[in-house]
Amino acid sequence: MTKHSGADEGTDVEVPGTLPGGILSAGEEPAGGMLGPGADVSVPKADRLRYLDTATRQIARGVNVDETVHELCRVSVPAFADTAIIHLHAPLPVGDDKAVSPGALELHTVDHGSARLPLAQAAGVVRPVADGRLAKVLHDGRPVFGDTPENSEAVAELLPAANTVGTVSHGSRLILAPLHGRSQVLGSVVLIRTAGRPDFTGDDLLVASQLATHTALAIDKGDAVRA
């Protein structure tokens, strides 16, 4: 079942700040030690590392797939991105079971926070082309900037509306991060920033990699407990 999260559900609110979601300044701790909607990690390295420490611990709290994905969205939107779109392998491989490659991905969650993006029209079911760019990105397991000519084919498989003029601002506004478990692909997460905040940077690819890795490991852990 696809889940849609956003400010209209009372889960996220717009917090005043110079960027959407506000800026987490040096030395400022999120309320309760967890990431709230007032945090933004387009900030110096020390704050980025502190954000990652808190975010990865929060993701690890999930005890099943739905909770893990929910925690990923909580730490990502709007602190790191304005929209998060998660597709998961269907069915999810359990333990060391081999997934059919490239398999099928089903839309699990769209979290748009307080933003409303035309790009949020994500494909419900995606069957990556065997020799296509999306299959390669998923297999490689490393996040990439999705709004580049090289990776536009991969993004278009997940988000057909990405080919529509104006749905993504020019610049590094979209990251496609594979969810790669211990031995197989579990899914993907697309993170999008609107034009009102800075482009993603190379350091942000590293942040996305950590978020995706800890999410995949938490999903794997939940599968191991249930097996």
Secondary structure, 3 states (H helix, E strand, C coil): CCEEECHHHCCCCCCCCCCCCCCCCCCCCCHHHCCCCCCCCCCCHHHHHHHHHHHHHHHCCCCCHHHHHHHHHHHHCCCCCCEEEEEEECCCCCCCCCCCCCCCEEEEEEECCCCCCHHHCCCCEECCCCCCHHHHHHHHCCCEECCCHHHHHHHHHHCHHHHCCCCCCCCCCEEEEEEECCCCEEEEEEEECCCCCCCCCHHHHHHHHHHHHHHHHHHHHHHHHHC
